[in-house]
């Protein structure tokens, strides 16, 4: 980052205090940092503190006579290598998506042709709102890169969820990926959503319906996507393996919880549904542990779980550019995968044979078939890590506009 010029736009949120540390982290790596502090941002931190850390005054006013005599906002928009918006509040995101230019920050963001990296920060309810999701989807479509938001505690007492601003070092890493460009990091600037592991559907407080998925393949895909420079959201069911480094993990138990987490994590450039979601759950789980009785085994009414893959693949707005499903089969693998590709509305299906004799479910190796509208590719037996890297290479090629 040595010699790079960074323009940091600080929005009006409590997370603005983290931006002071972000300035320091960027300068430690040799970057020259200029800052724009919005009117709302000045309610949380001062131009004096920002200017002291940057080594030059903070810019605050679109109509500042000291800078606008030579159209200063245009100069700020162009005399930089990267613009970072942190915190990117719901209001500032809305302005960017709508093309507003009524203050210095929004005018610079509209006038620039430089890459933009935003770190959203807001209450989880604000992040979940349809309006925010539409605005973020528009920015992603416009080529803006996202880092976060993360899951965590909010400033408001008792509030927690997806909406916490990424940490300064995470933002620095994302900035490095954006500056590095596609070379060596083919998914730099891309947001990838991945599901992994099984789901547990409760029967009573201690029993559940599940499957033998270990999450190894989904987690390997998440790790490979992070290595390729993507901003990765990993929605995982219960597994006994650690979260990969460099991803934002969201832990869930049931299929309905997974769907909710997936919906909150959108928009994304690509969504990869590697989780082995239970097709059915117990319609009315028992509130207490079920005891043995003389009348014999209990009977249960099953209810069908939501189809997460089909739900996302058939979205009218906010659908990822590439939706990839998995088909774990025990017979006629490719035929079932072709049917699933058609019925679910997704773009690709990664199919594999999970019969007990294959050792795939819970094992470390896999043999998969990539099923697309163009045909079927059968890949050789390889480690799940190699399957993941091969799949991520294909996804990067597709997202970057090359032939699939």
C-alpha positions, 0 to 999 in steps of 0.5 A, a space after each residue: 500500500 506504500 505510496 497509495 492515496 486513500 480517500 476515507 469518507 466517514 459517515 454518521 454512525 457510532 462506528 465512526 470511532 473505528 475510523 480513527 484507528 483505520 486511518 492509523 492502520 492505513 498510514 502504518 502501511 505507507 498510504 497517504 490518507 485524506 478524509 471527508 467527514 460528513 455532517 452526521 459524522 461530526 456528531 461522533 468524532 471531530 475534524 480536529 481528531 481526524 485531521 491530526 491522524 491524517 496529517 492534514 485537515 479534514 474536508 467537511 463542506 461542499 461549499 468551502 471557499 478554501 477548497 472549492 475555488 478550484 472545484 475541490 470536490 472534483 479534485 478529491 474525487 480524482 486525486 486518489 487510488 481508492 475511496 473507502 466509506 467507513 462507516 457506510 450508514 443506511 443514509 449514505 448508502 441510499 444517497 450513493 445508490 440514488 446518485 445524490 450529490 447534496 453534500 461533499 461526500 455524496 458529490 465526491 462519490 458521484 464524481 469519481 471513477 476510482 474504485 469504491 470500498 464500503 463498510 456498512 454499519 447500522 442496526 440489524 433491522 435497518 440492514 434487513 429492510 427491503 430498501 437497504 437491500 435494494 440500495 446495496 444490490 444497486 451498488 454491487 451492480 455498479 461495481 462497489 465493493 463491500 466489506 462486512 457487515 459483521 455479526 455482533 453487539 450493537 451500540 444499542 443496549 441488548 441489540 445484536 445481529 448482522 450490521 456491525 462495521 468490519 474491524 479496521 484491519 479487515 477493511 485494510 485487508 479488503 482495501 489491499 485486495 481492491 488495490 491489487 485488482 484481479 491479478 492474483 485475486 480473481 474475486 477481489 471486490 466480489 461478495 460471495 454467499 456460501 452455506 455449509 454443513 447440515 441442519 438440525 431439526 428439533 424433535 424435542 429439546 435434546 433430539 433432532 433430525 439431521 444428516 451426516 454432512 460434516 461441512 468440510 466441502 462447504 467450508 473448503 469452498 469458503 476458504 478458497 473464495 476468501 483466498 481468491 479475494 472475495 468478501 465471504 459470508 459463510 452461513 453454517 449449520 452445526 459442524 465440528 470444524 473451525 470457521 475458515 479464516 477471512 470469512 464472516 461466519 453466521 451460525 444457525 441450526 435449522 433450515 428456517 434459520 438458515 433461510 433467514 440468515 441467507 436472506 439477510 446476507 444478500 445481496 451477493 455476486 454469487 451464492 453457493 448452496 453447499 449445505 445439506 439442508 434437511 428436507 423435513 422437520 417435525 411439525 410440532 417439536 415437543 417442549 420436553 424430552 419425550 419419554 418411553 411409554 408402554 404404548 410404544 414408539 411415538 409418531 410424528 407429523 413432518 412438515 416440509 422445510 423451505 427450499 433455500 436454493 429455489 427461493 434465492 434462485 427465483 428471486 425477482 430482485 436481488 438475485 445473485 448473478 450466479 447461483 450454484 446448488 449441490 446435489 448429494 445423491 445415492 443413485 443416477 447422480 447426473 440425471 437427478 442433478 439435471 432435474 434439480 437444475 431445471 426445477 430449482 432455477 439455479 445456474 449450476 449444480 455440483 453433483 456427487 455420489 454420497 453412497 456409504 461406500 464412497 466415503 464422501 459424506 464426512 470424508 476428505 475426498 470427493 468426486 463431483 460433476 458440474 452440471 450446467 445448461 451447457 452440459 456436464 463436466 465430470 471431475 476426477 477424484 480429488 481432495 475437497 480442498 482441490 474441488 473447492 479451488 477448482 469450483 472457485 476458479 470457474 466461478 471467478 471466470 464466470 463473474 469476470 465475464 469470460 466464457 463459462 
